[in-house]
Every structure is written in structure tokens, then in C-alpha cells.
Amino acid sequence: MRSGSIGADPRRSPAARPTSYGVNASDLLPADPLLHLLRRATFGPTPASVAEIRRLGASAWLDRQLKPSTIPDPVGDGLMRRFPFAQLSISGVRQKIAAGQLKKYDWRPMWQLSHAAVARAVWSERQLFEVMADFWSNHLNVTCPTGDVWPTRTDYDHNVIRRHALGRFADLLKASAKHPAMLTYLDNRWSTKAAPNENYGRELLELHTVGLAYTEADVKNAARLFTGMTVNNETNYYAYDGKKHAVGAIKVLGFRHANATAAGGEKAALALLDYLAMHTATARRIVTKLCVRFVADQPPASLITRLVKVYLDNRSAVVPVLRALFASPEFAASIGAKTRTPFEDVVATVRTLNLRPEPTGTEAIASLYSMCRNAGQAPLGWAPPNGYPDVASAWASSSGLLVRWNLNLSLAAGWWPTALVRPESELREYAGPLPATHGALIDAVSTRLIGGTLPRSSVEALARFFDKTAASPLKATDPAVGWKFPYLMAMLLNSPSFALR
């Protein structure tokens, strides 16, 4: 194992492994295990994060990221203070309504939460935590913004997703099942013994836990068991109403419960959730989704099998699974095997350009949210309950690619959003001292934005954009470091190399 690395040397991976772009991964990204970890465990490298991981080494950097409460985050915390409604509890929403600061059915808390998701992804120092919060937000999706969850969605983010993002899946699952946002979104708040609603029971099995390993009888029994788990219409908090609970023996997969009394219905439902969280099919589903997020669209079966054991041995705790995943040879060998989603592409561009938030206000952050939405992936905004897809084929379209290219050009050139704070000297920030040749300029900017140089054929092709060759001398008055410089950055940001996670 190389010093400072996690897992096997990525140079042992097959050199001819093709990417979705039809070329070899080794031609697109450097075989640097530290940059590989940064691209996967964050929303994209920044100059500061690259310096940090090179100083600490991979293991110490990962240890730090897995303890987010120990990481000072002054910029991220400061930005959250600009979104006061995004962090409201359920009672906090009611208090704001009583004080006249919010109206009933006011969507501003949800909009602020959505915009805050962009700000956190771009500027929080607790990057792996934010990646996992995004992961669980998709796995246990409650669309934001959407109608009936207006008074509870911000609380769901704080007390369910973020509270348990690096904890045990069993605890996260139970917290989601008892939260008014989930109960409302999947209709369980209206489910009664007289008319059991199957929506939550079905999605619990198919999406949240075991996958397609269930029968229709399992769905019906699960729906019966969750009757009575509802929401108080006055307070908007969770409530269990035994009068609405359907009693009678329950069998869901291998779980059996007498469910003999209405008073014991909630306890029986929670017992089912514990059973499902520790089911082998659930372990395989969660582990596979983590591998799809961090390793490859079609992750190796060998890795999944090992991580299922880690998940079960650690009673659904996610941190041991992440440690084993990042330490695996399969992870080390997966350079070039993942493509960024549209949301990640926008966020990674802002991060690598080292753009800073506007000194006050949220206009630029709202514009970044609009960029993500225009590219097809507004954070938290997926309408169906299954969450945004995380495979390259789901996002492959010429129109979508064109939108992303134009957004990257806007960010590189500073056209939109204009309020973001840009480096004082962009040439020095992205290229250093004036390079001697056009090829050296392209190499310098590529190394700064992507982490490595491009193949010589690509460098020559980019040089032709300036009507030069790579060997052509570079002067301070040349368009390549003047009005054409943003176009060079945009072409690199729009390259297959930068598109890879």
C-alpha cells in the first residue's frame, strides 16, 4: 500500500478499462489516490482541500471527515445564518406563523432549505457529511418543496436526515417512519384500520429496505401494522392513535407479530422496522447504493458481499461500511468509473474555481440553485419517492450536456451569478506565473482545475482554439491570457475529465 493512501494502488487497475466516453480512465484522470478520494468523498476538490489531504494523508483526512462535529466550519455556518427559516423545527414554524413572520402554507422554509443545500455542498468544510446527507435525502426522499409538507420538511432535514447521516440505518429508518413529513408525503397519516393506505408500506419495502423481495401480502400487512401512526392536525407533530390501528396477527417476510392490542401497535411497527433494517436484503440494498455512489455504476459483487457483512456485523452503522469501502482495492481501482450528476457538476465547478459566496445576502446562492434546476437536478427536488438516480445513463442527453456546458462557461467567465466573489487575479489563481508557451498554459490550468494534464493530442487541439500550437510562445498580451482565457477554463470544465466524479 502506498504511503498516505487508502486501499490498493490504483495503478493495478486494468489499464484498458473503458469509461462511458469510450476512452480509458487513465487518459482522463491522474492515478492519484488522494485526488480520487477527494472527488468521491466530497462534492469536488478545492485548492484548500487538496492541500489539506496532501498534508494529512488519506487516513487522517477520512478520520476527520467522519467526525464532522470536530471540523470548524465558519463559512458554512455563517451561510446557514442567512437562511433562518431553513433550520426551523415544527414548533418553530408555528411560532413564526403566530408572530406574523410566516403565513400558513408558506413555502419559504422549504425554498430556503433547498437553497441551503447548494450552499452547504459548495462551501461546507464537512464535505463527507454533506455527501451522506444528500445520499440519505435521496434514499428516504421527501420532495422539497412540495405542498403538504410545508410545516415539517425543514425539521425532517435536521432531525432525521442530518441527525442520523453518519449513524445507524435502523435509527434513521425509525426516525423517518415517525416523522410527519414522511407520514404525510407517503400518505400514512391518513391510513386507518377502516381504510389502510398501502403507499408507505410499499415504499418502505421496495425503496427504503429490502427492494423487490416482498409480496403483495407483505405490503398489505405492513400497511395494516402502520395504521394509527399519524400526525396531529393541530400541532403537526407525530402522534400514535390506537383507535385507528388495525389489530391482528402480522407476517411480513420473516417477521411475525401477534399485534394483539391497539395500545401495542406502535411498538409492533417499530419492531418491524428494526427487523427490516437488519434484513440481509436491506443490507445488500443499502451497501449496493453506497457502492454506486462511491465506486461504480455497476459495483463489483466482491465488494458488495464484503460490505454486507460489515453492515450486519455493525448493526447497520454506516461509518464502518464507509471505512471498509474507502479502504477497498475495488474503490482504489475505480478511477474514472463514476460521472458527476448535473447538481454535482455545478457545485464542483464553483469549488474548483474557488469562488466565494457574496459578502451578504443569498442572491448568488439562489442563482446557483437555479443553475442546478436548469440542468435538471434541483437538490431535494426529485418528485417521485425513489430519489434522484446516480448512474451516468440516467443523465445522458445532448440537451442536458449543452445546458451544463453553458453553465460552466457562465461561471468561468463570471457572467452569472455576478455576485460571487472571484479571485483577485484569475490568471495567477488558475495558471500561476505567466507560462512560457500556450501548451504550458493549458497544462497549468488543466492541473489546477482537473488535477492533471491532458493528453498531448488534447493540448494541441485546445491550442488551435487560439490559432496556435502547444509550442507557440505566450505573451502577456495574447488573447489566451486575455479575453479568451475564460473560454479555456470553460473548455476544461466541459471536458470528459472534469465530468468524472
C-alpha positions in Angstrom: 0.0 0.0 0.0 1.3 3.5 -0.8 2.1 5.9 2.0 -1.0 8.0 2.8 -3.3 6.0 0.6 -6.4 4.0 1.3 -6.8 0.7 -0.4 -4.7 -0.8 -3.2 -2.6 1.1 -5.6 -5.0 2.3 -8.4 -2.2 1.6 -11.0 -3.0 -2.1 -10.5 -6.4 -1.5 -12.1 -6.8 -2.7 -15.7 -5.3 -0.1 -18.0 -7.8 -0.7 -20.7 -10.9 -0.3 -18.6 -13.1 1.9 -20.8 -15.2 4.7 -19.4 -18.6 5.8 -20.7 -16.8 8.2 -23.0 -15.2 5.3 -24.9 -11.6 6.1 -23.8 -9.5 4.7 -21.0 -9.8 6.2 -17.5 -6.0 6.5 -17.3 -6.3 9.0 -20.2 -8.8 11.2 -18.4 -7.7 11.4 -14.8 -4.4 11.1 -12.9 -3.8 7.9 -11.0 -3.6 9.9 -7.7 -5.3 8.1 -4.8 -5.7 11.4 -2.8 -7.5 13.2 -5.6 -9.6 10.1 -6.2 -10.7 10.1 -2.6 -11.5 13.9 -2.8 -13.5 13.5 -6.0 -15.7 10.8 -4.4 -16.0 11.7 -0.7 -16.6 15.4 -1.4 -18.6 17.5 -3.9 -15.3 18.2 -5.7 -11.7 19.3 -4.8 -10.8 22.8 -3.9 -7.3 24.2 -3.6 -7.7 24.1 0.2 -8.9 20.5 0.3 -6.2 19.3 -2.0 -3.6 21.0 0.3 -5.3 19.5 3.4 -5.4 15.9 2.2 -1.8 16.1 1.0 -0.8 17.4 4.4 -2.8 14.9 6.5 -2.8 11.8 4.2 -5.9 9.9 3.2 -6.5 8.0 6.5 -6.2 11.1 8.8 -8.3 13.2 6.3 -11.0 10.5 6.3 -11.0 10.2 10.1 -11.6 13.9 10.3 -14.4 13.9 7.8 -16.1 11.0 9.7 -16.3 13.2 12.8 -17.9 16.3 11.3 -18.7 17.9 14.7 -14.9 18.4 15.2 -14.4 20.3 12.0 -14.7 24.1 12.3 -17.0 25.4 9.5 -17.2 29.2 9.8 -18.2 29.8 6.2 -20.8 27.1 6.1 -22.2 28.0 9.5 -22.3 31.7 8.5 -24.2 31.0 5.4 -26.8 29.0 7.3 -27.5 32.1 9.3 -28.6 33.7 6.1 -31.4 31.0 5.8 -33.1 31.3 9.2 -36.3 29.5 8.0 -34.3 26.5 6.7 -33.5 25.3 10.2 -36.9 25.7 11.8 -38.4 22.9 13.9 -42.1 22.1 13.5 -42.9 24.3 16.6 -40.6 27.0 15.2 -42.7 27.2 12.0 -45.8 27.6 14.2 -44.1 30.3 16.2 -43.2 32.2 13.1 -46.8 32.0 11.9 -48.0 33.3 15.2 -45.6 36.1 15.1 -46.7 37.0 11.5 -43.3 36.2 10.0 -44.7 33.3 8.0 -48.1 32.6 6.6 -49.9 29.4 6.7 -48.9 27.2 3.7 -45.8 29.4 3.3 -43.1 27.7 1.2 -40.3 29.9 2.2 -38.8 27.5 4.7 -38.7 24.8 2.0 -37.2 27.2 -0.5 -34.5 28.3 2.0 -33.8 24.6 2.8 -33.3 23.9 -0.9 -31.0 26.9 -1.5 -29.1 26.0 1.7 -28.4 22.5 0.3 -26.5 24.2 -2.5 -24.6 26.5 -0.2 -23.6 23.5 2.1 -22.5 21.4 -0.8 -20.3 24.2 -2.2 -18.8 25.8 0.9 -19.1 23.5 4.0 -15.9 22.0 5.3 -17.9 19.0 6.4 -17.9 17.6 3.0 -18.4 13.8 3.5 -21.2 14.6 6.0 -22.9 16.7 3.3 -22.4 14.0 0.7 -24.1 11.5 3.1 -26.9 13.9 3.9 -27.5 14.1 0.1 -27.3 10.3 -0.2 -29.9 9.7 2.6 -32.1 12.6 1.3 -32.4 10.6 -1.9 -32.8 7.2 -0.3 -35.6 8.5 2.1 -36.9 11.1 -0.3 -39.5 13.7 0.7 -39.7 16.1 -2.2 -38.8 19.7 -1.3 -40.6 21.9 -2.0 -44.0 20.2 -2.2 -47.4 21.0 -0.8 -48.5 19.2 2.4 -45.0 19.0 4.0 -44.6 22.8 4.2 -44.6 22.9 8.0 -42.4 19.8 8.6 -39.9 19.4 5.8 -37.1 21.6 7.4 -37.5 19.6 10.7 -37.2 16.4 8.7 -33.9 17.5 7.2 -32.5 18.4 10.6 -33.9 15.7 12.9 -34.0 12.8 10.6 -31.5 13.1 7.7 -28.8 15.2 9.2 -29.1 13.8 12.7 -28.5 10.2 11.5 -26.5 10.8 8.4 -23.4 9.1 9.9 -25.3 6.9 12.4 -27.2 3.6 12.2 -29.6 3.0 9.4 -32.0 1.3 11.8 -32.3 4.6 13.8 -32.6 6.7 10.6 -35.4 4.4 9.3 -37.4 4.6 12.5 -36.9 8.4 12.7 -38.2 8.7 9.1 -41.2 6.4 9.8 -42.3 8.5 12.7 -41.7 11.9 11.1 -44.7 13.9 10.0 -43.0 14.8 6.7 -42.7 11.2 5.6 -46.0 10.2 7.1 -47.6 13.0 5.0 -45.6 12.5 1.9 -46.4 8.8 1.7 -50.0 9.2 3.0 -49.6 7.1 6.2 -51.1 10.0 8.3 -54.5 9.2 6.7 -54.2 5.4 7.0 -56.7 3.8 9.3 -58.0 0.4 10.2 -61.1 1.1 8.2 -59.1 2.1 5.1 -55.4 1.1 5.3 -53.3 3.1 2.9 -50.6 1.0 1.3 -48.3 3.7 -0.1 -45.9 3.9 2.8 -45.8 0.2 3.4 -45.0 -0.4 -0.3 -42.2 2.2 -0.5 -40.8 1.1 2.9 -40.3 -2.4 1.5 -39.4 -1.6 -2.1 -37.4 1.6 -1.8 -36.3 2.0 1.8 -35.3 -1.5 2.8 -35.5 -5.0 1.1 -36.2 -4.0 -2.6 -38.3 -6.3 -4.7 -38.1 -9.2 -2.2 -41.6 -8.7 -1.0 -45.1 -9.9 -1.9 -48.4 -8.1 -2.1 -49.4 -9.8 1.1 -46.3 -8.2 2.8 -47.4 -4.8 1.6 -50.9 -5.2 2.9 -49.7 -6.5 6.3 -47.2 -3.7 6.6 -49.9 -1.2 5.8 -52.1 -2.6 8.5 -49.3 -2.6 11.0 -48.6 1.1 10.4 -52.2 2.2 10.8 -52.5 4.7 13.7 -49.1 6.2 13.1 -50.3 9.6 12.1 -49.9 13.4 12.6 -51.7 15.7 15.0 -53.5 18.2 12.8 -53.2 20.9 15.4 -49.5 20.7 16.2 -48.2 19.0 13.0 -46.2 16.6 15.3 -46.2 12.9 15.1 -48.9 11.1 17.1 -49.9 7.5 17.6 -53.7 6.9 17.6 -54.6 3.5 18.8 -58.2 3.9 17.8 -57.1 3.9 14.2 -54.8 0.9 14.5 -55.7 -2.4 12.9 -55.1 -5.3 15.3 -54.5 -8.9 14.3 -51.5 -11.2 13.5 -49.0 -9.8 11.1 -46.5 -11.5 8.8 -44.1 -9.5 6.7 -41.3 -11.6 5.1 -39.8 -13.5 8.1 -41.3 -11.1 10.7 -44.2 -12.2 12.8 -46.1 -10.4 15.5 -49.4 -11.1 17.3 -50.3 -7.3 17.1 -52.9 -8.2 19.6 -53.8 -4.8 21.1 -54.2 -1.3 19.7 -52.0 0.1 22.5 -49.1 -2.1 21.4 -49.4 -1.2 17.7 -46.7 1.4 17.6 -44.2 -0.9 19.4 -45.0 -3.7 16.9 -44.5 -1.3 13.9 -41.1 -0.2 15.3 -40.1 -3.9 15.8 -40.8 -4.5 12.1 -38.6 -1.5 11.2 -35.8 -3.0 13.3 -36.3 -6.3 11.6 -36.2 -4.7 8.1 -33.1 -2.6 8.9 -31.2 -5.8 9.7 -32.6 -7.9 6.9 -29.9 -9.3 4.6 -31.7 -7.9 1.5 -31.8 -4.4 3.1 -28.1 -4.7 3.9 -27.4 -5.6 0.3 -29.6 -2.8 -1.0 -28.0 -0.1 1.2 -24.5 -1.3 0.5 -25.1 -1.5 -3.2 -26.4 2.1 -3.3 -23.3 3.2 -1.3 -21.1 1.4 -3.8 -23.0 3.0 -6.7 -22.4 6.4 -5.1 -18.8 6.0 -4.3 -17.4 3.2 -6.6 -19.1 2.5 -9.9 -22.5 2.4 -11.6 -22.1 -1.4 -11.6 -20.1 -2.0 -8.5 -18.1 -5.3 -8.0 -20.0 -8.1 -6.4 -17.0 -9.0 -4.3 -17.1 -5.6 -2.6 -20.8 -5.7 -2.0 -20.6 -9.1 -0.4 -17.8 -8.0 2.0 -19.6 -4.7 2.9 -22.9 -6.6 3.6 -21.1 -8.5 6.3 -19.6 -5.2 7.7 -23.1 -3.6 7.7 -24.7 -6.6 9.5 -21.8 -7.1 12.0 -22.1 -3.4 13.0 -25.9 -3.4 13.4 -26.4 -1.1 10.4 -23.9 1.5 11.4 -22.8 3.4 8.3 -19.3 4.6 9.3 -17.7 1.1 9.4 -19.2 0.5 6.0 -17.7 3.7 4.6 -14.3 2.9 6.2 -14.2 -0.5 4.6 -15.4 0.8 1.3 -12.8 3.5 1.0 -10.1 1.1 2.1 -11.0 -1.5 -0.5 -9.0 -2.3 -3.6 -12.2 -2.0 -5.6 -12.5 1.6 -4.6 -8.8 2.3 -5.4 -9.3 0.7 -8.8 -12.4 2.7 -9.7 -10.8 5.9 -11.0 -12.9 7.1 -13.9 -15.8 4.8 -13.2 -18.3 7.5 -12.0 -19.7 10.5 -13.7 -21.0 13.6 -11.9 -24.7 14.4 -11.9 -25.8 17.9 -13.0 -26.0 19.1 -9.4 -22.5 17.9 -8.7 -21.2 19.4 -11.9 -22.4 22.9 -10.9 -21.1 22.5 -7.4 -17.8 21.1 -8.4 -17.2 23.9 -10.9 -17.8 26.6 -8.2 -15.5 24.7 -5.8 -12.6 24.2 -8.3 -12.8 27.8 -9.4 -12.5 28.8 -5.7 -15.4 31.2 -6.0 -16.6 32.6 -2.7 -20.1 33.5 -1.5 -21.3 37.0 -1.8 -20.5 39.1 1.4 -24.1 39.3 2.4 -27.5 38.1 1.1 -28.4 35.0 -0.8 -29.0 36.2 -4.4 -26.0 34.3 -5.8 -26.8 31.1 -3.9 -30.4 31.3 -5.3 -28.8 31.7 -8.8 -26.7 28.6 -8.2 -29.9 26.7 -7.2 -31.5 27.9 -10.5 -28.5 26.6 -12.4 -28.9 23.2 -10.8 -32.6 23.3 -11.6 -31.9 24.4 -15.2 -29.5 21.4 -15.6 -32.3 19.1 -14.4 -31.3 18.4 -10.8 -32.5 20.9 -8.2 -31.3 19.5 -4.9 -34.1 17.8 -2.9 -36.5 18.4 -5.8 -37.0 14.9 -7.2 -40.7 14.3 -7.4 -41.1 10.5 -7.2 -40.3 8.8 -3.9 -37.2 7.0 -5.2 -34.8 9.9 -5.2 -32.5 11.2 -8.0 -30.7 8.5 -10.0 -27.0 8.2 -9.6 -25.9 6.4 -12.7 -24.5 8.1 -15.9 -27.1 6.7 -18.2 -29.9 8.5 -16.4 -28.3 11.9 -17.2 -27.1 11.2 -20.7 -28.6 13.6 -23.2 -27.3 16.1 -25.7 -29.6 18.9 -24.5 -28.6 18.3 -20.9 -24.9 18.4 -21.7 -25.3 21.6 -23.6 -27.0 23.2 -20.6 -24.2 22.1 -18.4 -21.5 23.4 -20.8 -23.2 26.8 -20.9 -23.5 27.0 -17.1 -19.8 26.2 -16.7 -18.9 28.9 -19.2 -21.1 31.4 -17.3 -19.3 30.5 -14.0 -15.8 30.6 -15.6 -16.4 33.9 -17.3 -18.2 35.5 -14.3 -21.3 36.2 -16.3 -23.7 34.7 -13.8 -24.1 34.8 -10.9 -22.2 38.1 -10.8 -22.3 38.4 -7.0 -19.9 35.5 -6.3 -16.5 36.7 -5.1 -13.9 35.8 -7.7 -10.1 35.5 -7.2 -8.3 38.9 -7.4 -6.0 37.7 -10.2 -7.7 34.9 -12.2 -4.6 34.2 -14.3 -2.4 33.8 -11.3 -5.1 31.8 -9.5 -5.6 29.3 -12.3 -2.3 29.3 -14.1 0.3 30.7 -11.8 3.1 32.9 -13.2 2.8 33.5 -16.9 3.7 30.2 -18.6 6.2 30.3 -21.5 4.1 28.6 -24.1 0.4 28.1 -24.9 0.8 24.4 -24.2 2.3 25.2 -20.8 -0.7 27.5 -20.1 -3.1 24.7 -21.0 -1.2 22.3 -18.8 -1.1 24.7 -15.8 -4.9 25.5 -16.0 -5.7 21.8 -16.5 -3.6 20.8 -13.5 -5.3 23.5 -11.4 -8.9 22.7 -12.4 -8.8 19.0 -13.1 -5.8 17.8 -11.1 -3.6 16.7 -14.0 -2.6 17.4 -17.6 -4.5 16.3 -20.7 -3.1 14.0 -23.4 -0.8 15.9 -25.9 -3.4 15.5 -28.6 -6.0 17.3 -26.5 -3.5 20.1 -25.6 -2.7 20.6 -29.3 -6.5 20.7 -30.1 -7.0 23.4 -27.4 -4.0 25.4 -28.6 -5.6 25.5 -32.1 -8.6 27.4 -30.5 -6.1 30.2 -30.0 -4.7 29.7 -33.6 -1.5 28.5 -32.0 0.4 25.3 -31.4 1.3 24.0 -28.0 4.9 25.1 -28.6 3.9 28.7 -29.5 5.4 31.3 -27.2 2.9 33.0 -24.8 3.0 36.8 -24.2 1.1 38.7 -21.6 -0.8 40.5 -24.4 -2.0 37.3 -26.1 -5.8 36.6 -26.2 -5.2 33.2 -24.5 -4.5 35.1 -21.2 -6.9 37.9 -22.0 -10.4 37.8 -23.4 -10.1 34.1 -24.4 -8.9 32.9 -21.1 -12.4 32.2 -19.6 -13.1 30.0 -22.7 -10.0 27.9 -22.0 -11.3 27.4 -18.4 -14.8 26.5 -19.7 -13.4 24.0 -22.3 -11.5 22.3 -19.5 -14.6 22.3 -17.2 -16.6 20.9 -20.0 -14.2 18.1 -20.7 -14.8 14.4 -20.0 -12.0 14.6 -17.4 -13.9 17.2 -15.3 -17.2 15.4 -15.8 -15.9 12.4 -13.9 -16.6 12.1 -10.2 
